[in-house]
Amino acid sequence: MSIAAVLLLAVALGTDSFSLCLGIGLAGVRRAQVYLISFTVLLFHIFMPLLGWYAGEYVGSLLGRWAGYIGATVLLYLGVKMIREGLHPPEDTPRPASLHTAGLLLLAASVSMDALSVGFTLGTQRVNLLATVLTFGIVAGLMTYLGLVLGKLLGRLAGARAQLLGGLILLGIGIKLVV
């Protein structure tokens, strides 16, 4: 597999994280949250393909199906909550998004499920596994960071409607995962 193909695959894997984090960023995030979320997604995009590589097809198909539903449910919940808060804002300025440890891990796992599946196919290709998964992680981490920062900037420009827009984005992604 060429370097260009690995980079294209890494960008494709990072698009879920970018779009999801764009929605989260619209709700408002603190600088520390941007770094924490980006780093967590980076780690998951390294370890999920490794897990896929070593776990085998059976475990991946079993986890992938249920993890997809769980991830979609979390996104739907977050989307509805953000829409509700966007329609009835508790204050004039957007609040920073609240992601606790469990939510952060679910977020990172939900956007990294594709990387788990890709890990299964890496074994059939002639790739440097370590370089490939590091590339996946770095690209996903950067795309997560860009999504959060861009969402935060757009949130400031959109004002109170940013929460509503972010919720709609998350709701749409969650529905797409279920359908």
C-alpha positions in Angstrom: 0.0 0.0 0.0 1.5 3.4 -1.0 2.0 6.3 1.3 -0.7 8.2 -0.6 -3.2 5.4 -0.2 -2.5 5.3 3.6 -3.0 9.0 3.8 -6.2 8.9 1.9 -7.5 6.1 4.1 -6.5 8.0 7.2 -8.4 11.1 6.0 -11.4 8.9 5.2 -11.2 7.4 8.7 -11.0 10.9 10.2 -14.0 12.3 8.5 -16.5 10.9 11.1 -14.5 12.5 13.9 -14.2 15.8 12.0 -18.0 16.1 11.3 -19.0 14.9 14.8 -16.5 17.3 16.5 -17.7 20.2 14.3 -21.1 19.7 15.9 -19.6 19.4 19.4 -17.5 22.5 18.8 -20.7 24.5 17.8 -22.0 23.8 21.3 -18.8 25.4 22.8 -15.7 23.7 24.1 -12.9 24.8 26.3 -9.3 24.7 25.0 -8.4 21.9 27.4 -11.4 19.9 26.1 -10.2 20.4 22.5 -6.8 18.9 23.3 -8.2 16.1 25.4 -10.8 15.0 22.8 -8.3 15.3 20.0 -5.7 13.3 21.9 -8.2 10.6 22.9 -9.4 10.2 19.3 -5.8 10.0 18.1 -5.1 7.2 20.6 -8.2 5.3 19.6 -7.3 5.6 15.9 -4.0 4.0 16.7 -5.3 1.2 19.0 -8.5 0.3 17.1 -6.8 -0.8 13.9 -4.2 -2.7 16.0 -7.1 -4.4 17.9 -8.7 -5.2 14.5 -5.5 -6.6 13.3 -5.1 -9.0 16.2 -8.7 -9.7 17.1 -9.9 -11.3 13.9 -13.0 -11.0 11.8 -15.4 -12.7 14.1 -14.8 -10.5 17.1 -14.8 -7.4 14.9 -18.1 -8.2 13.2 -19.7 -8.9 16.6 -18.4 -5.7 18.2 -18.8 -3.6 15.1 -22.5 -4.2 14.9 -23.3 -3.5 18.6 -20.7 -0.7 18.9 -22.3 1.0 15.9 -25.7 0.9 17.6 -24.4 2.1 20.9 -22.4 4.9 19.2 -25.5 6.0 17.2 -27.6 6.0 20.4 -25.1 8.2 22.1 -25.1 10.6 19.1 -28.9 10.7 19.0 -29.0 11.4 22.7 -26.4 14.2 22.5 -28.1 15.6 19.4 -31.6 15.8 21.0 -30.1 17.3 24.1 -28.3 20.0 22.2 -31.4 20.8 20.1 -33.5 21.1 23.3 -30.9 23.4 24.8 -30.6 25.3 21.5 -34.4 25.9 21.5 -34.5 26.8 25.2 -31.0 28.3 26.0 -30.3 28.6 29.7 -28.2 31.7 29.1 -27.3 34.1 26.3 -23.8 32.6 25.6 -23.2 29.0 24.6 -22.0 26.7 27.3 -19.0 24.5 26.8 -19.9 21.0 26.0 -19.8 18.6 28.9 -17.9 15.4 28.2 -17.1 13.2 31.2 -14.7 10.2 31.0 -17.4 7.8 29.8 -18.8 10.2 27.2 -15.3 10.9 26.0 -14.5 7.2 25.6 -17.8 6.5 23.9 -17.2 9.4 21.5 -13.7 8.2 20.6 -14.9 4.6 20.3 -17.8 5.5 18.1 -15.7 7.5 15.6 -13.0 4.8 15.6 -15.1 1.8 14.7 -14.2 2.1 11.1 -10.6 2.0 12.1 -11.3 -1.3 13.8 -12.7 -2.7 10.6 -9.8 -1.4 8.6 -7.4 -3.2 11.0 -8.8 -6.5 9.7 -7.8 -5.7 6.1 -4.4 -4.4 7.0 -3.2 -7.9 7.5 -3.9 -8.7 3.8 -1.9 -5.7 2.6 1.8 -5.2 2.6 2.0 -2.3 5.0 4.3 -1.2 7.8 1.7 -1.7 10.5 3.2 0.7 13.0 3.7 3.6 10.5 0.2 3.0 9.1 -1.6 3.1 12.5 0.5 6.1 13.6 -0.6 7.9 10.4 -4.2 7.0 11.1 -3.9 8.4 14.7 -2.2 11.6 13.8 -4.5 12.4 10.9 -7.6 11.6 13.0 -6.3 13.7 15.9 -5.7 16.7 13.6 -9.1 16.3 12.0 -10.7 16.1 15.4 -8.9 19.3 16.5 -9.8 21.1 13.3 -13.5 20.1 13.7 -13.6 21.3 17.3 -11.9 24.6 16.6 -13.9 25.3 13.4 -17.1 24.4 15.3 -16.1 26.7 18.2 -15.4 29.5 15.8 -18.7 29.0 13.9 -20.5 28.7 17.3 -19.2 32.2 18.3 -20.4 33.6 14.9 -23.8 31.9 15.1 -24.5 32.7 18.7 -27.4 31.0 20.4 -28.4 29.1 17.2 -25.0 27.3 17.3 -26.4 24.8 19.9 -29.3 24.0 17.7 -27.2 23.6 14.6 -24.7 21.4 16.5 -27.6 19.2 17.8 -29.0 18.8 14.3 -25.6 17.7 13.0 -25.2 15.1 15.7 -28.7 13.9 15.2 -28.1 13.5 11.5 -24.9 11.6 12.0 -26.6 9.4 14.6 -29.5 8.6 12.3 -27.1 7.9 9.5 -25.3 5.3 11.7 -28.6 3.5 12.5 -29.9 3.5 8.9 
